[in-house]
Amino acid sequence: MKRIYLDNSASTRTDPRVVEAMLPYFSEFYGNASSLHGFGREVKEVMAHSRATIAALIGAGPQEIVFTSSGTESNNFALKGIAFANRDKGNHIITTALEHDSVISPCEWLKGQGFIVTYLPVDVDGLIDINDLQKAIRKETILVSVMQANNEIGTIEPIREAGKICRACGIYFHSDACQSFGRIPVDVHGPCLDLLTINAHKIYGPKGIGALFVREGTKIMPWQQGGGHEMGLRSATENIPAIVGFAKAAELCVEEMSGEAKRELRLREKIIDAVLHDYPFAYLNGHREHRLPNNISFGFAGLEGDAIRLLLELDEMGIAVSSGSACSANGGGHKTSHVLSAIGLDPVRARGALRISLGRFNTEDDVNVFLSKLAHVLGSLKPLTSVF
Ligand SMILES: Cc1ncc(COP(=O)(O)O)c(C=O)c1O
């Protein structure tokens, strides 16, 4: 049975061109970038080149890119690093109700350390209101964090406007771009960003590597002490093969972005149109236009409690999608999604969504097979209500 992967927001297949670029750095060029000998110097040079490549793609300087292990680490570093370094200025942080857990959890942890966190609400499509941000700012506000695009429903936030407000008020502005980098244009100047989180495994690069852009002059506390790597901001021996792969993956995504976004958008619209037309009880979560070209999130009225069953039945037929909410098939937990709750879905509806996320390796044929398997599975499940 041919398996079809439609969960590219969770992670992507590493592009063979990325694997090829990484291979020499396992057993041919394997030195430690901190070593003074030739083995060290040659990888140090490659690392500098990779750093410069990634920096240029987002309009940053190479010295402003700090390599980390992941998007999660970059988000933790941004929030905790800014909070603790700027405690003398204030203790208030603003973020949104639909951030990834790797922003929400550190914010909740910071609350226990004496910080105050405001979560901006979002509308039915998942968009923040810029006026709410303006109103939430206080004299103690030191940091605002707004994701560029949401991982569950794909909604793209107005970070350009948010960043301008922060800059005018002298407040640090961070954005989590793990879902948007490589898919839509990302640059640090337009939105006046001081900090930006990106990672590689969402863009056909390897897992276990991410970066935080830290604008030069930003007051941030290193979160990991040791040998003083990464301009003293993140100690640990650098993962050279992963860094090389990250840079190659980022380069390919940006080079191929406009054609790929159009292709994915066409496939996305084909799925949305077909599902909304064929199933009157289906509804789309997230904004119809302000959304990532590869993201689709459906709810099926009356079938929310069956979201995991739907996912598992599709999986048995070789189709990999996501529930799009914080559910765990093996842990038995089926929690409400904070993102679906934030857009106003009631607790029953917030339990079940089907996220289909397209990627570089998906074809029109994959979409046709998905639609026919979905018809089969939905035919065997009887929705409790027929109209949303
Ligand atoms: C929006 C967003 N932020 C952060 C992360 C965490 O990234 P990583 O898996 O590299 O820790 C993810 C990954 O799921 C994400 O989608």
The ligand as an SDF file (V2000), in Angstrom:
LIG
                    3D

 16 16  0  0  0  0  0  0  0  0999 V2000
    4.5880   27.0900   15.7530 C   0  0  0  0  0  0  0  0  0  0  0  0
    5.5930   26.1550   16.3360 C   0  0  0  0  0  0  0  0  0  0  0  0
    6.4650   26.6130   17.2450 N   0  0  0  0  0  0  0  0  0  0  0  0
    7.3990   25.8210   17.7950 C   0  0  0  0  0  0  0  0  0  0  0  0
    7.4740   24.4880   17.4700 C   0  0  0  0  0  0  0  0  0  0  0  0
    8.5050   23.6370   18.1460 C   0  0  0  0  0  0  0  0  0  0  0  0
    9.5470   23.3320   17.2760 O   0  0  0  0  0  0  0  0  0  0  0  0
   10.5190   22.0560   17.5550 P   0  0  0  0  0  0  0  0  0  0  0  0
    9.7530   20.8480   17.1320 O   0  0  0  0  0  0  0  0  0  0  0  0
   11.7140   22.3260   16.6820 O   0  0  0  0  0  0  0  0  0  0  0  0
   10.8370   22.0630   18.9860 O   0  0  0  0  0  0  0  0  0  0  0  0
    6.5790   23.9580   16.5340 C   0  0  0  0  0  0  0  0  0  0  0  0
    6.6090   22.5280   16.1840 C   0  0  0  0  0  0  0  0  0  0  0  0
    5.6400   21.8240   16.2790 O   0  0  0  0  0  0  0  0  0  0  0  0
    5.6100   24.8170   15.9570 C   0  0  0  0  0  0  0  0  0  0  0  0
    4.7110   24.3650   15.0710 O   0  0  0  0  0  0  0  0  0  0  0  0
  1  2  1  0
  2  3  1  0
  2 15  2  0
  3  4  2  0
  4  5  1  0
  5  6  1  0
  5 12  2  0
  6  7  1  0
  7  8  1  0
  8  9  2  0
  8 10  1  0
  8 11  1  0
 12 13  1  0
 12 15  1  0
 13 14  2  0
 15 16  1  0
M  END
$$$$
